[in-house]
Amino acid sequence: MNANAIALARCSPEHAFKPQTETEMRDFWQRWLALGVGLVFMFWGGWAQAQAQAPTAATFPNKNIRIVVPYTPGGTTDVMARNIGQKLTEYWGQPVIVENRPGAGGWLGLSQVAKMPADGYNLVLTISNAIYAKSLYSKLPFDIDTEFEPVSMLTRSTIGLAVPANFPANNLDEFIAHARKNPGKLSYGSFGQGTTAHIFGESLNLAAKVDLVHAAYKGAAPLTQDLLGGQISAAWLDAASLAPMVQAGKIKVLGMTGTQRTPSLPAVPTFAELGLKGFEPVGFFLVLAPAGTPKDVLAKLSGGIARAVKSNDLSTKWRELGLEAVGSTPEELGQEMKSLANTMDRAIKAAKIQLDN
């Protein structure tokens, strides 16, 4: 046992040490002083290291930022991430790297980001179906409420119900009347199981008391092809897909979601205008960070992203795609997420939609 250990042992209650000589007294206090100084340096060093590692808005960013896209390259989400990344690189002088991590309908990339360091350098750009996925699936590899921090909403997007140009109905009332006369004989197409198009399609069945058969597709392209080819009676499609077909006279759009008319389709009324409630929610693209990311870093991220989203070139580019540029604070996005989750949860339960993983 070394001298320090002996001194500590002697100072325990059962070995009360009482220095007898001046030399013992001096040695006793020197050992305790050395021990105390060592502890101070140990704790100070740990604190200093933690402070050096903790990101702050003043020093952020000082290295590469990663934006994970949980889908394959080339889609709208991927292009949007690269547009934002280029702007942030210009603003902050640090490279922004976009990583595509597709799989499991987008859930793989989200679950991976949830486990990344919460330092502001790891982000995910996703779509709003991730917000209400918990209402559709009994089990998910992530928890949107506890494992992520809202950063910013990028854009909003609406969808509409369309029929071929030769369909025997020119407005929603005529379509509903025709569907009631042909229960189970008409179909509607969606982007896929559990998408907003699917949920709104089933909501229309309930609200209008019709029986339209759901046909799930893997994206807008094959859905559009079958709509124009007459393989399905109607389709729920995004504004960017609808606008050029309306201009070409190939389809009729009977109604749009949202609370205001879609700028690229100003002649098409909203479902609310047509007297149907429950079609007010709109989809949106959003950026999230792992839970625990410092608030001041989140604020700096959202400020940079909002600046990029509202820049003339990006806002104009996205408007042409039928997307409304937003750019929000983390708090505003959090409120939007909560509202959408509650609204879609009610719609999903009413339509009895439940999907297996």
Number of C-alpha atoms within 10 A of each C-alpha: 7 6 11 16 11 11 19 15 15 14 14 10 8 8 11 12 15 11 12 8 9 9 9 12 12 11 16 19 12 13 16 14 12 12 12 12 11 12 12 11 11 12 11 12 12 11 12 12 11 11 11 10 10 13 20 18 15 10 9 17 20 13 11 14 20 18 25 25 29 27 23 15 15 10 10 14 19 21 14 19 22 18 14 21 22 16 19 20 15 12 12 13 13 17 17 22 17 22 19 17 18 17 13 12 11 18 19 17 23 30 19 16 26 24 14 15 15 20 22 27 22 21 27 26 25 25 20 19 19 19 20 22 21 17 20 22 14 11 13 15 13 20 16 22 14 11 17 24 25 26 34 30 30 28 23 20 21 26 26 26 25 27 25 22 16 12 14 11 18 14 17 18 13 13 16 19 13 15 22 17 11 13 14 13 12 17 18 24 29 27 22 18 18 21 19 24 24 23 22 25 24 24 20 22 17 14 12 16 13 20 20 23 18 21 17 17 16 11 12 17 12 12 25 23 12 16 21 19 11 14 13 21 21 31 29 27 25 22 23 19 16 23 19 14 18 16 11 8 11 15 21 22 27 22 24 29 26 22 16 15 18 22 15 17 20 10 11 18 22 23 24 17 14 14 7 14 13 17 24 17 20 16 20 21 21 23 25 28 28 27 20 15 21 16 15 15 21 24 17 19 25 23 18 18 25 21 18 24 27 17 14 10 10 17 19 15 13 17 16 15 17 23 25 21 24 19 24 23 20 22 14 14 21 17 12 17 21 13 14 18 19 13 15 23 18 13 19 21 12 13 17 12 17 14 13 8 11
